[in-house]
Structure formats: C-alpha cells, structure tokens
C-alpha cells in the first residue's frame, strides 16, 4: 500500500516538472522507472527492521519456555535501531530495482488502457461526478 502512495506522490512531482501530454514514451517510461525506484527504496527502508527481526527468528533458536512476544522483544533489544538496518544497501538495490521494473510495466499498462490521470486530476473531477450523481438521483424516469 505505502509503495503505491509513494509512487503516486513521486509521479505528481515528476509530472509537475514535465508535460506528460507532449512527453515521449521513452520519457514517460523513465519517469515511471524513476518513481518506481523511489517507491521501492521507501518500501525497503520501511520494511527492513521487520525483515531483520524475521531473519533472526528463523536463524536462531529461542530459549526454552520463551514466548514469541518475549523473543521478538529480546531480538529488538539486541539489535537496536542501527542493527535493525543491517544489510540495507543490498536490499535497497534489490527491492528498488524490482519495484522500478514493476512500476515501469504498470505505467505501460496504464497508458495502454488510457488510465493516465493522476490522483490529483481524479480528485479535481470528483465534484463533477457528485453533481452528475445528484442530477441522476433527482431526475424522474
């Protein structure tokens, strides 16, 4: 979910810098890949601590009688904030790259289907949609 939010926000910024109506397909693909890279890196940063804890849980055996919550608490205490981001570099490259490619494909599919409006443009049209709905509700058939 957060990945799409970051992607859409990055796309809004990118579209404020270029004219998407006159931009070439290569430019639009580059924008999608770049925004996807930003979204993927954000996702990697957000999910890294949980992934590190999960890796520790799978790697090490717990103490006899130790519950799951206590075990997670002990691992987090041992790692600290800095330790929870161990291995972030390769993860940024991996997740960022994969997400960039996914959003590159996503952008091509959006263009092929004609669904290229940004969330800001859709929000601006919402009052018009509400007005049409209101007219349809008051109209007599």
ABEGO torsion letter per residue (X at the ends): XAAAAAAAAAAAAAAAABBAAABBAAAAAAAAAAAAAAAAAAAAAAAAAAAAAAAAAAABBBBBGBBAAAAAAAAAAAAEAAAAABGAAAAAAAAAAAAAAAAAAAAAAAAAAGBABBAAAAAAAAAAAAAAAAAAAABBX
